[in-house]
Amino acid sequence: MPRIVTGQDDWLGPWMTERQDGAVWTPGAGSTIGLIDDDGQPMAVACFDNYNEANINMHIAAVPGKRWLTREFLWYCFFYPFEQLKVKRITGIVASNNAAARRFDEHLGFTLEATLKDAHPGGDLLVYCMTREQCRWLTLKEPRNVKAETTTST
């Protein structure tokens, strides 16, 4: 059964950025939540950075074809910023030519807030936002069948 892990930023941060065009992991500058398969390999990772008490940026990467998009994982991904950090909003930044990422963000409930013209090698950068009030994932009860493990890096 897949498990959710935290406290593995030194491993999961680079894993996530290897799967995102142009992303760079800076140790100590963010935190991660990972969904790990039965073999101990990441299926999906959510990375959070640029936290300033009101806002945090969120990035998600996943193994194509894996069944990782679960309510439990999404609950943890939104519980952390909204309930633990108490941010007012989450920001997602997507290249305008990345149609799959745009659909994904919109499916999660993010709304397009701004366009940064010519801010990406492939064109524009789109700034998506989700407020706590817009977040439907928090209405779920804490998942019972998947528990998060906090582990420390060695």
MARNU-312319 format. One record per residue: residue in three letters; x negated, y, z negated of N, C-alpha, C in turn. Coordinates in Angstrom, 3 decimals, padded with zeros to 6 digits, always signed. Layout:
BEGIN
R residuo     n_px     n_py     n_pz    ca_px    ca_py    ca_pz     c_px     c_py     c_pz
R     ALA        X        Y        Z        X        Y        Z        X        Y        Z
...
# end
This chain:
BEGIN
R residuo     n_px     n_py     n_pz    ca_px    ca_py    ca_pz     c_px     c_py     c_pz
R     MET -000.843 -001.180 +000.000 +000.000 +000.000 +000.000 -000.890 +001.246 +000.000
R     PRO -000.633 +002.188 +000.870 -001.438 +003.414 +000.897 -001.384 +004.129 -000.454
R     ARG -002.472 +004.812 -000.765 -002.512 +005.563 -002.023 -002.988 +006.985 -001.752
R     ILE -002.551 +007.878 -002.582 -002.912 +009.282 -002.466 -004.055 +009.547 -003.434
R     VAL -005.095 +010.225 -002.949 -006.241 +010.532 -003.791 -006.540 +012.026 -003.770
R     THR -007.038 +012.493 -004.882 -007.546 +013.854 -005.010 -008.939 +013.749 -005.625
R     GLY -009.662 +014.841 -005.644 -010.988 +014.827 -006.244 -012.061 +014.214 -005.365
R     GLN -011.779 +014.016 -004.096 -012.747 +013.449 -003.150 -013.082 +014.451 -002.046
R     ASP -013.192 +015.719 -002.408 -013.391 +016.786 -001.436 -014.660 +016.616 -000.610
R     ASP -015.753 +016.136 -001.234 -017.020 +015.994 -000.506 -016.949 +014.943 +000.594
R     TRP -016.023 +014.020 +000.487 -015.834 +012.970 +001.490 -014.702 +013.335 +002.449
R     LEU -013.559 +013.754 +001.888 -012.374 +013.996 +002.703 -012.426 +015.308 +003.485
R     GLY -013.085 +016.322 +002.944 -013.205 +017.590 +003.667 -013.924 +017.428 +004.996
R     PRO -015.126 +016.836 +005.014 -015.798 +016.617 +006.298 -015.009 +015.683 +007.221
R     TRP -014.345 +014.665 +006.659 -013.537 +013.759 +007.484 -012.463 +014.552 +008.228
R     MET -011.803 +015.456 +007.509 -010.739 +016.255 +008.117 -011.287 +017.184 +009.200
R     THR -012.378 +017.872 +008.907 -012.876 +018.846 +009.883 -013.452 +018.182 +011.132
R     GLU -013.931 +016.939 +011.023 -014.401 +016.223 +012.211 -013.263 +015.993 +013.205
R     ARG -012.048 +016.041 +012.730 -010.885 +015.767 +013.573 -010.156 +017.035 +014.011
R     GLN -010.684 +018.186 +013.640 -010.054 +019.441 +014.037 -011.044 +020.287 +014.814
R     ASP -010.630 +020.686 +015.992 -011.470 +021.469 +016.883 -011.891 +022.779 +016.220
R     GLY -013.189 +022.955 +016.053 -013.713 +024.215 +015.538 -013.683 +024.360 +014.029
R     ALA -013.163 +023.389 +013.293 -013.089 +023.499 +011.842 -014.452 +023.201 +011.224
R     VAL -014.736 +023.862 +010.130 -015.988 +023.675 +009.401 -015.656 +023.485 +007.930
R     TRP -016.248 +022.473 +007.305 -016.053 +022.237 +005.873 -017.183 +022.902 +005.112
R     THR -016.834 +023.724 +004.128 -017.810 +024.353 +003.253 -017.628 +023.747 +001.868
R     PRO -018.589 +022.945 +001.401 -018.453 +022.318 +000.079 -018.158 +023.354 -001.008
R     GLY -017.184 +023.037 -001.831 -016.799 +023.914 -002.926 -015.829 +025.018 -002.556
R     ALA -015.502 +025.147 -001.276 -014.639 +026.243 -000.836 -013.197 +025.825 -000.611
R     GLY -012.866 +024.576 -000.925 -011.505 +024.115 -000.722 -011.253 +022.847 -001.504
R     SER -010.041 +022.363 -001.379 -009.686 +021.099 -002.029 -008.879 +020.260 -001.045
R     THR -008.830 +018.952 -001.320 -008.189 +018.024 -000.391 -007.250 +017.079 -001.111
R     ILE -006.297 +016.572 -000.328 -005.432 +015.475 -000.747 -005.510 +014.461 +000.385
R     GLY -005.846 +013.233 +000.053 -005.991 +012.214 +001.084 -005.007 +011.084 +000.924
R     LEU -004.588 +010.520 +002.029 -003.786 +009.298 +002.040 -004.713 +008.200 +002.553
R     ILE -004.985 +007.217 +001.692 -005.989 +006.194 +001.953 -005.288 +004.860 +002.196
R     ASP -005.751 +004.123 +003.225 -005.136 +002.832 +003.545 -005.675 +001.723 +002.634
R     ASP -005.188 +000.516 +002.838 -005.583 -000.624 +002.000 -007.062 -000.965 +002.110
R     ASP -007.705 -000.552 +003.205 -009.139 -000.809 +003.393 -010.012 +000.316 +002.846
R     GLY -009.389 +001.303 +002.208 -010.145 +002.420 +001.639 -010.515 +003.497 +002.632
R     GLN -009.866 +003.502 +003.793 -010.155 +004.490 +004.834 -009.048 +005.547 +004.883
R     PRO -009.412 +006.797 +005.142 -008.398 +007.846 +005.246 -007.452 +007.613 +006.426
R     MET -006.180 +007.826 +006.163 -005.163 +007.837 +007.213 -004.817 +009.286 +007.562
R     ALA -004.823 +010.138 +006.533 -004.500 +011.554 +006.701 -005.133 +012.332 +005.556
R     VAL -005.473 +013.583 +005.844 -006.052 +014.460 +004.827 -005.442 +015.847 +004.993
R     ALA -005.044 +016.425 +003.872 -004.626 +017.824 +003.837 -005.726 +018.593 +003.116
R     CYS -006.145 +019.674 +003.715 -007.203 +020.514 +003.149 -006.604 +021.883 +002.843
R     PHE -006.981 +022.412 +001.717 -006.505 +023.726 +001.278 -007.714 +024.621 +001.061
R     ASP -007.660 +025.846 +001.630 -008.761 +026.784 +001.430 -008.243 +028.216 +001.455
R     ASN -009.141 +029.135 +001.180 -008.835 +030.574 +001.146 -007.710 +030.912 +000.168
R     TYR -007.725 +030.290 -000.972 -006.745 +030.552 -002.039 -007.017 +031.912 -002.668
R     ASN -005.962 +032.713 -002.836 -006.122 +034.018 -003.483 -005.017 +034.306 -004.505
R     GLU -004.407 +033.302 -005.065 -003.318 +033.331 -006.034 -001.943 +033.563 -005.403
R     ALA -001.855 +034.283 -004.298 -000.576 +034.494 -003.623 -000.419 +033.573 -002.412
R     ASN -001.528 +033.195 -001.791 -001.521 +032.447 -000.535 -002.638 +031.417 -000.533
R     ILE -002.422 +030.372 +000.244 -003.466 +029.387 +000.496 -003.286 +028.889 +001.919
R     ASN -004.398 +028.601 +002.589 -004.337 +028.022 +003.929 -004.291 +026.503 +003.816
R     MET -003.534 +025.877 +004.710 -003.388 +024.425 +004.719 -003.723 +023.907 +006.107
R     HIS -004.495 +022.807 +006.131 -004.861 +022.128 +007.375 -004.598 +020.644 +007.175
R     ILE -004.097 +019.963 +008.199 -003.859 +018.518 +008.099 -004.467 +017.835 +009.322
R     ALA -005.142 +016.725 +009.062 -005.653 +015.877 +010.140 -005.274 +014.441 +009.810
R     ALA -005.051 +013.637 +010.852 -004.642 +012.247 +010.638 -005.178 +011.357 +011.745
R     VAL -005.216 +010.074 +011.450 -005.604 +009.081 +012.446 -004.416 +008.875 +013.385
R     PRO -004.598 +009.082 +014.679 -003.487 +008.882 +015.610 -002.934 +007.457 +015.528
R     GLY -001.624 +007.365 +015.560 -000.971 +006.062 +015.574 -000.738 +005.443 +014.208
R     LYS -001.421 +005.922 +013.184 -001.195 +005.383 +011.835 +000.130 +005.924 +011.310
R     ARG +000.765 +005.149 +010.485 +002.037 +005.575 +009.886 +001.745 +006.290 +008.569
R     TRP +001.378 +007.538 +008.682 +000.955 +008.286 +007.508 +001.949 +009.360 +007.080
R     LEU +002.818 +009.774 +007.961 +003.705 +010.893 +007.662 +004.851 +010.409 +006.777
R     THR +004.570 +010.320 +005.485 +005.560 +009.835 +004.527 +006.058 +010.988 +003.666
R     ARG +007.243 +010.814 +003.144 +007.792 +011.820 +002.231 +006.914 +011.986 +001.002
R     GLU +006.328 +010.889 +000.541 +005.478 +010.954 -000.653 +004.239 +011.812 -000.409
R     PHE +003.585 +011.573 +000.721 +002.396 +012.359 +001.030 +002.755 +013.831 +001.193
R     LEU +003.830 +014.116 +001.904 +004.236 +015.512 +002.101 +004.637 +016.164 +000.784
R     TRP +005.293 +015.409 -000.100 +005.643 +015.959 -001.413 +004.380 +016.420 -002.137
R     TYR +003.359 +015.570 -002.178 +002.110 +015.950 -002.843 +001.459 +017.154 -002.166
R     CYS +001.502 +017.186 -000.830 +000.871 +018.281 -000.090 +001.520 +019.630 -000.375
R     PHE +002.788 +019.657 -000.686 +003.465 +020.919 -000.982 +003.604 +021.167 -002.483
R     PHE +003.637 +020.118 -003.279 +003.671 +020.268 -004.731 +002.406 +020.974 -005.223
R     TYR +001.270 +020.544 -004.699 -000.008 +021.122 -005.141 -000.035 +022.649 -005.000
R     PRO +000.178 +023.227 -003.817 +000.090 +024.691 -003.728 +001.231 +025.428 -004.409
R     PHE +002.468 +024.938 -004.245 +003.601 +025.685 -004.777 +003.803 +025.494 -006.276
R     GLU +003.634 +024.294 -006.782 +003.906 +024.030 -008.198 +002.671 +024.126 -009.083
R     GLN +001.541 +023.617 -008.601 +000.343 +023.670 -009.435 -000.372 +025.011 -009.326
R     LEU -000.561 +025.505 -008.112 -001.261 +026.773 -007.927 -000.335 +027.978 -008.001
R     LYS +000.970 +027.746 -007.842 +001.985 +028.808 -007.923 +001.837 +029.870 -006.840
R     VAL +001.412 +029.452 -005.619 +001.333 +030.421 -004.532 +002.733 +030.801 -004.071
R     LYS +002.828 +031.937 -003.436 +004.099 +032.395 -002.866 +004.298 +031.858 -001.454
R     ARG +003.177 +031.548 -000.789 +003.249 +031.122 +000.595 +002.050 +030.248 +000.951
R     ILE +002.243 +029.454 +002.009 +001.175 +028.662 +002.604 +001.038 +029.146 +004.042
R     THR -000.198 +029.319 +004.477 -000.468 +029.755 +005.840 -001.096 +028.610 +006.626
R     GLY -000.619 +028.426 +007.845 -001.202 +027.477 +008.788 -001.606 +028.222 +010.035
R     ILE -002.823 +028.008 +010.489 -003.321 +028.700 +011.673 -003.556 +027.670 +012.774
R     VAL -002.955 +027.908 +013.940 -002.961 +026.938 +015.029 -003.346 +027.630 +016.335
R     ALA -004.186 +026.972 +017.120 -004.506 +027.500 +018.455 -003.248 +027.442 +019.322
R     SER -003.032 +028.472 +020.104 -001.816 +028.541 +020.921 -001.746 +027.429 +021.957
R     ASN -002.889 +026.869 +022.346 -002.885 +025.803 +023.342 -002.744 +024.406 +022.714
R     ASN -002.540 +024.331 +021.418 -002.374 +023.049 +020.725 -000.879 +022.802 +020.472
R     ALA -000.201 +022.350 +021.501 +001.253 +022.161 +021.431 +001.649 +021.142 +020.365
R     ALA +000.876 +020.088 +020.198 +001.208 +019.056 +019.204 +001.152 +019.627 +017.794
R     ALA +000.131 +020.420 +017.487 +000.023 +021.016 +016.150 +001.130 +022.032 +015.918
R     ARG +001.493 +022.763 +016.938 +002.583 +023.736 +016.803 +003.897 +023.019 +016.487
R     ARG +004.192 +021.946 +017.239 +005.420 +021.173 +016.983 +005.404 +020.602 +015.569
R     PHE +004.257 +020.087 +015.150 +004.133 +019.502 +013.825 +004.412 +020.543 +012.747
R     ASP +003.773 +021.704 +012.822 +004.004 +022.753 +011.824 +005.470 +023.175 +011.789
R     GLU +006.064 +023.331 +012.952 +007.470 +023.734 +013.010 +008.380 +022.633 +012.450
R     HIS +008.046 +021.377 +012.716 +008.810 +020.253 +012.164 +008.741 +020.250 +010.626
R     LEU +007.587 +020.602 +010.071 +007.455 +020.653 +008.616 +008.252 +021.801 +008.004
R     GLY +008.555 +022.817 +008.799 +009.321 +023.956 +008.298 +008.570 +025.269 +008.299
R     PHE +007.364 +025.286 +008.855 +006.623 +026.538 +008.969 +007.282 +027.401 +010.047
R     THR +007.211 +028.712 +009.868 +007.741 +029.641 +010.861 +006.605 +030.503 +011.399
R     LEU +006.699 +030.830 +012.682 +005.683 +031.662 +013.321 +005.788 +033.077 +012.776
R     GLU +004.667 +033.584 +012.311 +004.647 +034.915 +011.704 +003.901 +035.941 +012.552
R     ALA +002.817 +035.506 +013.196 +002.012 +036.466 +013.959 +001.207 +035.745 +015.039
R     THR +000.791 +036.512 +016.022 -000.096 +036.026 +017.068 -001.338 +036.895 +017.072
R     LEU -002.496 +036.248 +016.982 -003.773 +036.956 +017.054 -004.314 +036.765 +018.465
R     LYS -004.181 +037.789 +019.266 -004.553 +037.724 +020.683 -006.044 +037.439 +020.864
R     ASP -006.336 +036.478 +021.728 -007.704 +036.125 +022.119 -008.615 +035.792 +020.935
R     ALA -008.054 +035.259 +019.868 -008.837 +034.947 +018.667 -009.330 +033.509 +018.633
R     HIS -009.093 +032.746 +019.703 -009.520 +031.343 +019.785 -010.125 +031.112 +021.171
R     PRO -011.141 +030.236 +021.268 -011.722 +029.966 +022.589 -010.694 +029.511 +023.624
R     GLY -009.591 +028.886 +023.167 -008.554 +028.430 +024.087 -007.431 +029.428 +024.291
R     GLY -007.552 +030.618 +023.732 -006.498 +031.631 +023.865 -006.236 +032.343 +022.555
R     ASP -004.975 +032.345 +022.146 -004.567 +033.043 +020.934 -004.573 +032.104 +019.732
R     LEU -004.565 +032.692 +018.550 -004.319 +031.951 +017.316 -002.932 +032.331 +016.824
R     LEU -002.181 +031.332 +016.424 -000.837 +031.552 +015.893 -000.873 +031.372 +014.380
R     VAL -000.276 +032.312 +013.675 -000.238 +032.273 +012.223 +001.158 +031.833 +011.803
R     TYR +001.214 +030.668 +011.161 +002.474 +030.125 +010.654 +002.529 +030.313 +009.148
R     CYS +003.744 +030.423 +008.618 +003.936 +030.646 +007.190 +005.065 +029.764 +006.664
R     MET +004.906 +029.331 +005.428 +006.008 +028.692 +004.704 +006.012 +029.257 +003.287
R     THR +007.175 +029.727 +002.858 +007.324 +030.182 +001.478 +007.897 +029.040 +000.640
R     ARG +007.805 +029.204 -000.656 +008.340 +028.186 -001.547 +009.834 +027.974 -001.288
R     GLU +010.549 +029.065 -001.040 +011.988 +028.979 -000.798 +012.314 +028.218 +000.485
R     GLN +011.442 +028.248 +001.462 +011.646 +027.540 +002.728 +011.276 +026.063 +002.649
R     CYS +010.555 +025.664 +001.623 +009.978 +024.322 +001.568 +011.000 +023.273 +001.136
R     ARG +011.435 +022.451 +002.075 +012.408 +021.401 +001.769 +011.758 +020.189 +001.111
R     TRP +010.434 +020.082 +001.175 +009.732 +018.910 +000.627 +009.726 +018.901 -000.887
R     LEU +009.906 +020.045 -001.520 +009.913 +020.098 -002.986 +011.227 +019.614 -003.578
R     THR +012.250 +019.477 -002.759 +013.535 +019.005 -003.277 +013.510 +017.506 -003.559
R     LEU +012.493 +016.826 -003.053 +012.349 +015.402 -003.332 +011.904 +015.218 -004.775
R     LYS +012.331 +014.173 -005.386 +011.838 +013.841 -006.718 +010.401 +013.353 -006.583
R     GLU +009.654 +013.417 -007.676 +008.286 +012.898 -007.629 +008.337 +011.448 -007.175
R     PRO +007.556 +011.112 -006.176 +007.568 +009.745 -005.651 +007.232 +008.719 -006.723
R     ARG +007.916 +007.592 -006.677 +007.673 +006.526 -007.646 +006.803 +005.424 -007.083
R     ASN +006.839 +005.240 -005.764 +006.115 +004.111 -005.196 +004.689 +004.422 -004.777
R     VAL +004.275 +005.687 -004.822 +002.898 +006.056 -004.531 +002.458 +007.047 -005.591
R     LYS +001.399 +006.724 -006.293 +000.871 +007.616 -007.320 -000.480 +008.159 -006.882
R     ALA -000.726 +009.399 -007.244 -001.998 +010.005 -006.901 -003.057 +009.558 -007.881
R     GLU -004.241 +009.316 -007.341 -005.401 +008.993 -008.158 -006.355 +010.170 -008.088
R     THR -006.785 +010.636 -009.223 -007.825 +011.655 -009.234 -009.119 +010.932 -009.514
R     THR -010.021 +011.023 -008.581 -011.318 +010.374 -008.748 -012.393 +011.420 -008.585
R     THR -013.556 +011.106 -009.053 -014.667 +012.037 -008.929 -015.650 +011.504 -007.905
R     SER -016.268 +012.427 -007.205 -017.284 +012.043 -006.223 -018.546 +011.618 -006.941
R     THR -019.257 +010.672 -006.347 -020.521 +010.250 -006.944 -021.683 +010.665 -006.080
# end
